[in-house]
Amino acid sequence: MLNNDVRRMRVLIPLLKGRSCSAEDFAYLDKPNVIQRDLEALSSCPELEMTEYERNGRMYYRIEAKGLIERFANAPKMKKCSRCWDVKSIDEFNSDRTKADGKSYMCTECSRQRQKDLKAQNVERIRQQKRRWSQKNRVRLNAYRRAYYARTHGRKHRSKYLPQLNMGVE
């Protein structure tokens, strides 16, 4: 049954492009005796208006899909998560510019869970990486800590104790 549906879609898609096709145009499907039956099955679909006409001894077919295209265009975009296999809205996937559809192959929930699992499995390795980075970037880290302290605690400290220090400035 699935092969029949796939073949019918291969017949339907060129017809949906708005051009006329003859049965010979579908020769690449390697089943010329079945093409006519598929075209008849498609013509029985209520959303499709099939027009048949003859020119130069060949039968041509054209499909008008009036409500079908709008219905699919307004349908919410869905995608299957490759980890949990749930079909979810495309909004539930993180962005990934390397993928064809611009979304990650894993949903956000599974991605978060995977990060937690990786972190739990590699606790010691992550700790060593952080320690190595801190030793390698000691000057930069100390400068950041000084700036952070001055930005946050330093003002509180100065504002709290400067008036008590009698430095001759009032």
N, C-alpha and C positions, 0 to 999 in steps of 0.2 A: 504493500500500500504506500509506503514512504517513497519508493522509487517512482510510482505513478505521480505522486504529488510534486516531487522534485521536477519530473519531466514536464508536468503541466505548468509549473512556475517558469521553466525555461521557455515554454511556448508563450506564456503570458507576458513576461517582462519585455521582450522586443515589441509586442503589440501595445503595451502601455506607453511606449515612447512617442506615440502619436503618429506613427507611420504605418502604412499598409504593408502587409507581408503575405506572401503566398506559401503554400505548403512546401514548395521547394526551398524556401528560405530556412526551413528547419531541418535540412538534410544532415546537418552536423549532429543531430540527435540519434542518427542511425536507426530510426524506427519509423520509416515513412508510412507504413500501414496503420500505425497507432496515432499519428499526428492528427488525422481527421477526427478520430474519436475524441482526442483531447480537446480539439477546437470546439466540438459539439458540446462537450462537458462544460467548457468555459462559457459557451453561449447560454447555457441554462442557468448561470449564476445571476441572481436578480440585480446585483450592483453593477453588472457589466452590460453595456449595450454593444452587441457585436453586429457589425455591418459586413455583409458579404457581397462582392460584386465580381463580375467577370470582365477581363480585358485581355485581348489577344489570345484567347483560348485558355487562359489561366485564371483560377479562382484566387481572389485576394480577400484578405480579412483585415478589419480594423476594429479596435475596441475603444469605446468611450467609457471611462470609469469615473462617472460624475461624483458620486458620494464617497467612493472608496478611497481616493487619494486624500480628500479632506479629513476623512475619519482616521486614517493612519498618520497624517501630518499632525493632528491635534492630540493623538494618543501620547501618554507619558512614555518617555524613553526608559526602557528597562535593560538590565544587564544581569548576567549570572555571575556570582562570586565564585572564583575558582577554588576557594578554600572550604566554605560552608555549603556551597552549591545552591544557595537561596537566590531566587530572582528578585532583585531589588531595584528601586528607582535609581537612575543614573546620578542623582544628587547624593546618594549614600556612598559614593566612591570618591577617593582622593584624586586630585588632578595629577596627570603624568603625561608630559609633553612627548615622551618617546613612544607612546601607544597611538594607534591609528585613530581611536575615538577620543583621545585626550584624557582618558580616565584610567586609573590603576586597575589591575586584574583582580584585586582583592578589595572587598568592602572595607569601610573605615573601621568597623568593629573588629573584623578579623585582623586587620593591619595592626590595630592597637594591641590585640591579644598576642599577636606574633612578636611584637616588640617586647612585651612583658615577658614572654617565654624565653626569648633570646637573652634578655637581661638576667633572668633568673638562672639560666644555664651557664652563663659566662661571668658570674659575679667577680671572681678572682682576676680574670683577664682584664675586665673593665677597670678594676681597681688599680692594677699595675699600669695600664695605659694612662690613667689619670695621674698617677704618681710620676711616671716618666715625663708627661707633658709639663707638670708643675715644676719638676727639676730643670727641664730644658728651658722653660720660659719664666724663670724665677724673677728676673728684673721686671719684665712686663707685668707679671702677676702682682708683685709688690707695688708697682706704680698704680695699678688699677685699684688695689685695696686701699692705698693712701687716698686716692681721689674719691673713692666711695665713702670712706670714713669722713673726709672733710665735707663731702656733700650732704651726708645724713647726720652723723653723730657730732661732728665738729661744731656745727652751728649751735646745737643744743648745749653742748659743753661750754662754748664761749659765752653764749647769751646768759647762761645760768651763773657763771663764776666771774665774768669780767667786771660787773658792777661792784662785786665784793672786793676785788683787788684794787686797792687804792694806788693807782699808778700816777696820780697827779692830773689825770684828765677827767674832767667831770662834765 
